[in-house]
Amino acid sequence: MVLLVGPPLSGVTRSMYEAVRGCLPHGLLYQLTVAELASWDPADLFSSGGPHVLWLDGLSPADLVLLGRGVLDRVLPHAMVLASIDTFWSEQALRNGSAAIAPARTVLLEYADRISVPFTLAPRERSWLRARGYPVSKGLVESLAGGENVVRHYRRGARINPEGHRLVQAAVDARRCGIHRPLREDELQRLWEARGGSAHAFQRALDWASTVPVGAARGLLFRARGGQSEDWRVFGYAAGADNGDHGHKARPLGDDAWEQAWEVFAGPGDQYALGIAAHLHGRHEIARLALAQAVKFSAPQDPVASAAREALGSLETDGPA
């Protein structure tokens, strides 16, 4: 397993595709969620030809725990695994000493060849991008997506468009609470209304949030799957800025954000993701509530139910880490 560790950066997925195409031109590339991977038989999934390359983009801490509970053992005989994770989550998992996070630490310390993804491009890398027509700047995100322009637009929104700014903050905080999947529009609206937004102003807020700022490649919110999905992703670089990446001032993740996430993302898979992330943030009450919900509403044979049950048992036995 090769794990790319760095702040949320646009362009990492694109760089991965370039690397696979250059090094394994005949490789078969798969992009799945960890929950999907845990539910399928790798021998059936990777049954044709090869070599097989599996890309796991933007792992959440809950994904790491699930991978460490036997999923990688089943996959690695069949496919090379490439993945990315935010430095913030990687460091949190390595610092946490609880049994609930032990499978994640196993992945990080025993399975993964961890490669730090630098923010600043070397001169040779800038020349490589320039030769391929990219507008080259100091860092990867600036060159590929205009990251600082997007964050500047985000910050200015507090003054020039407080409705849109509030919506983006809600989406950013959902990601910071461990919900890394694309968000449905109704989920965005529920998050928005939980923060005092009015239903009639939601579309106006979404229009601002999804507008591409000058000098950028995408908006703060953008359609998933290259614009082909009805669901929305939040610009990860903005979430990183709110976590304190790249010299930005960290914005506190308050009780309200966790409570809103717990209420809006009620599905068992989301509750599992929320519970693991809450535990890493020291939000032990939310962690237990969310993991208990995941156990209660998952099918007994679901790998997520088993992972949530084991994590909940560890928290109840060990107490706060």
C-alpha positions in Angstrom: 0.0 0.0 0.0 1.3 3.4 -0.9 -0.3 6.2 1.1 0.1 9.9 0.1 0.0 12.0 3.2 -0.4 15.8 3.0 -2.8 18.7 3.5 -6.0 18.5 1.3 -4.6 19.3 -2.1 -6.4 19.5 -5.5 -4.3 17.8 -8.1 -3.3 14.7 -6.1 -5.9 12.5 -7.9 -4.8 13.9 -11.3 -1.1 13.3 -10.3 -2.0 9.7 -9.4 -3.6 9.1 -12.8 -0.5 10.4 -14.5 1.7 8.2 -12.4 -0.3 5.1 -13.1 -0.5 5.8 -16.8 3.2 6.3 -17.0 4.4 3.4 -14.8 1.6 0.9 -15.5 0.1 1.8 -18.9 -1.8 -1.6 -19.0 -2.9 -1.4 -15.4 -6.6 -1.6 -14.6 -7.6 1.3 -12.3 -10.4 1.0 -9.7 -11.8 3.8 -7.5 -14.0 2.6 -4.7 -15.0 3.6 -1.2 -13.6 1.5 1.6 -17.1 0.5 2.7 -17.7 -0.9 -0.8 -14.4 -2.7 -0.7 -15.2 -4.2 2.7 -18.5 -5.6 1.3 -17.1 -7.3 -1.8 -15.0 -10.4 -2.4 -11.6 -9.1 -3.9 -11.2 -12.3 -5.9 -14.4 -11.5 -7.8 -13.7 -7.8 -8.0 -10.2 -8.2 -9.4 -10.9 -11.3 -11.5 -9.8 -10.1 -15.0 -6.3 -9.5 -16.4 -4.2 -7.1 -14.5 -2.2 -5.6 -13.0 -4.9 -4.1 -10.8 -4.5 -0.7 -9.1 -7.0 0.4 -6.4 -7.3 4.2 -5.7 -8.7 5.2 -2.3 -9.1 9.0 -2.4 -9.2 11.1 0.8 -9.4 8.5 3.4 -11.4 9.3 6.6 -10.2 8.0 9.9 -13.1 5.6 9.9 -11.8 4.3 6.6 -8.4 3.6 8.1 -10.0 1.6 10.9 -12.0 -0.5 8.5 -9.0 -1.1 6.3 -7.0 -2.4 9.3 -9.7 -4.9 10.3 -8.8 -7.3 7.6 -9.8 -5.5 4.4 -6.2 -4.8 3.3 -5.2 -8.4 4.0 -7.9 -9.6 1.6 -7.1 -6.9 -1.1 -3.4 -6.8 -1.3 -2.9 -10.2 -2.8 -5.0 -9.1 -5.8 -4.2 -5.3 -6.3 -1.7 -2.6 -5.6 -3.4 0.0 -3.3 -2.8 3.7 -3.7 -4.5 6.1 -1.2 -4.4 9.6 0.1 -5.1 11.0 3.6 -5.0 14.4 5.2 -2.0 14.9 7.4 -4.3 16.1 10.1 -6.1 12.7 10.3 -2.9 10.7 10.0 -1.3 12.5 12.9 -4.4 12.3 15.0 -4.6 8.5 14.5 -0.9 8.0 15.3 -1.2 10.1 18.5 -4.3 8.3 19.8 -3.5 5.3 21.9 -6.9 3.7 22.3 -7.8 0.2 21.2 -10.6 1.7 19.0 -8.0 3.3 16.7 -5.5 0.4 16.8 -6.5 -1.0 13.4 -5.8 2.5 11.9 -2.4 2.7 13.5 -1.6 -0.8 12.1 -2.3 0.5 8.6 -0.2 3.5 9.1 2.8 1.8 10.8 2.8 -1.7 9.3 1.1 -1.7 5.9 1.6 1.7 4.3 4.6 3.1 2.6 3.8 6.7 3.6 4.9 9.4 1.2 4.6 13.1 2.3 3.1 15.2 -0.4 4.8 18.6 -0.4 2.9 21.8 -0.7 5.6 23.7 -2.5 6.7 22.5 -5.9 10.3 22.0 -6.8 11.7 23.9 -9.8 11.8 20.7 -11.9 8.1 20.0 -11.0 7.1 23.6 -12.0 8.9 23.1 -15.3 7.1 19.8 -15.9 3.7 21.5 -15.2 4.5 24.5 -17.3 5.4 22.3 -20.3 2.0 20.7 -20.1 0.2 24.0 -20.1 -0.7 24.5 -16.4 -0.6 28.0 -14.9 2.4 27.4 -12.6 2.7 29.0 -9.2 4.6 28.2 -6.0 2.4 25.4 -4.7 0.6 22.4 -6.1 -2.9 23.7 -5.3 -2.2 27.2 -6.7 -0.9 25.7 -9.9 -3.7 23.2 -10.5 -6.7 24.9 -8.9 -5.9 28.4 -7.6 -6.3 27.2 -4.0 -5.4 30.5 -2.3 -7.8 32.4 -4.6 -10.6 30.0 -3.5 -9.7 30.5 0.2 -9.6 34.2 -0.2 -13.0 34.1 -1.8 -14.2 32.0 1.2 -12.9 34.5 3.7 -14.3 37.5 1.9 -17.7 35.7 1.8 -18.1 36.4 5.6 -18.5 40.1 4.6 -19.8 40.2 1.0 -22.1 37.1 1.1 -22.7 35.8 4.6 -25.4 33.4 3.5 -23.1 31.6 1.1 -20.3 31.8 3.6 -22.4 30.1 6.2 -23.3 27.3 3.8 -19.7 26.6 3.0 -18.7 26.6 6.7 -21.4 24.0 7.3 -20.1 21.8 4.5 -16.5 22.3 5.6 -17.4 21.3 9.1 -19.1 18.2 8.0 -15.8 17.1 6.4 -13.9 18.1 9.5 -16.3 15.9 11.4 -15.3 12.9 9.3 -18.0 12.9 6.6 -15.8 12.7 3.4 -18.4 11.5 0.9 -20.2 13.8 -1.5 -23.2 15.5 0.1 -26.7 15.5 -1.3 -28.4 18.9 -1.9 -31.0 18.2 0.7 -28.3 17.4 3.2 -26.6 20.7 2.5 -29.9 22.5 2.9 -30.5 20.8 6.3 -27.0 21.8 7.5 -27.7 25.3 6.2 -31.1 25.6 8.0 -29.6 24.1 11.2 -27.3 27.2 11.2 -30.2 29.6 10.9 -30.4 29.8 7.1 -33.9 30.3 5.6 -35.3 27.9 3.0 -36.0 30.6 0.4 -32.4 31.8 0.5 -30.7 28.4 0.2 -30.4 28.4 -3.6 -28.9 31.9 -3.6 -26.3 30.7 -1.0 -25.5 27.6 -3.1 -25.1 29.6 -6.3 -22.5 31.8 -4.5 -20.8 28.8 -3.0 -20.5 27.0 -6.3 -19.3 30.0 -8.3 -15.7 29.6 -9.6 -13.7 32.6 -8.3 -11.3 34.5 -10.7 -8.0 32.7 -10.9 -9.4 29.3 -9.7 -10.4 26.1 -11.3 -13.5 25.3 -9.2 -15.8 26.7 -6.6 -15.9 26.1 -2.8 -18.7 23.6 -3.6 -18.6 21.6 -6.8 -20.4 18.7 -8.4 -18.8 15.3 -7.7 -17.5 12.9 -10.3 -16.1 15.6 -12.5 -19.4 17.5 -12.6 -21.4 14.4 -13.6 -23.1 13.9 -10.2 -26.0 15.6 -8.6 -24.1 15.5 -5.3 -21.7 18.1 -4.0 -18.1 18.0 -2.7 -16.5 20.7 -0.6 -13.1 22.1 -1.7 -10.8 20.2 0.6 -8.2 22.9 0.6 -10.7 25.2 2.4 -11.3 22.5 5.0 -7.5 22.3 5.5 -7.3 26.1 5.9 -9.9 25.9 8.7 -7.8 23.2 10.3 -4.8 25.6 10.2 -3.0 24.3 7.2 -0.7 26.5 5.1 -0.3 29.1 7.8 -4.0 29.9 8.0 -5.6 30.5 11.4 -7.5 27.4 12.6 -11.3 27.9 13.2 -12.7 26.0 16.2 -14.9 23.1 15.5 -17.6 23.7 18.2 -20.3 21.5 19.8 -22.9 22.8 17.4 -21.1 21.4 14.4 -20.9 17.9 15.9 -24.5 17.9 17.0 -25.7 19.1 13.5 -23.6 16.4 11.8 -25.1 13.8 14.2 -28.6 14.9 13.4 -28.2 15.4 9.6 -26.1 12.3 8.7 -28.2 9.6 10.3 -27.2 6.7 8.1 -25.2 4.0 9.8 -22.1 4.4 7.6 -22.1 8.2 8.4 -22.7 7.6 12.1 -19.7 5.2 12.1 -17.5 7.8 10.3 -18.7 10.5 12.7 -18.1 8.4 15.8 -14.5 7.6 14.9 -13.7 11.2 14.0 -15.4 12.5 17.2 -13.3 10.1 19.3 -10.1 11.5 17.7 -11.3 15.0 18.5 -11.9 14.0 22.1 -15.7 14.3 21.7 -16.4 11.2 23.6 -20.2 11.6 24.2 -20.9 12.2 20.4 -18.5 9.3 19.6 -20.5 6.9 21.7 -23.9 8.1 20.5 -22.8 7.9 16.9 -21.2 4.4 17.1 -24.2 3.1 19.0 -26.5 4.4 16.2 -24.3 2.7 13.6 -24.5 -0.6 15.4 -28.3 -0.3 15.9 -29.2 0.5 12.3 -26.6 -1.5 10.4 -27.4 -5.0 9.1 -25.7 -7.5 11.5 -23.5 -8.9 8.6 -22.4 -5.4 7.5 -18.7 -4.8 8.0 -19.5 -1.3 9.3 -21.6 -2.8 12.0 -18.8 -5.0 13.2 -16.3 -2.2 13.1 -18.6 0.2 15.0 -19.5 -2.5 17.6 -15.8 -3.2 18.2 -14.9 0.5 18.5 -17.8 1.2 20.8 -16.8 -1.7 23.0 -13.3 -0.4 23.2 -14.5 3.1 24.2 -16.7 1.7 26.9 -13.9 -0.4 28.3 -11.0 2.0 28.0 -12.8 5.3 28.6 -11.4 8.5 27.1 -8.0 8.1 25.4 
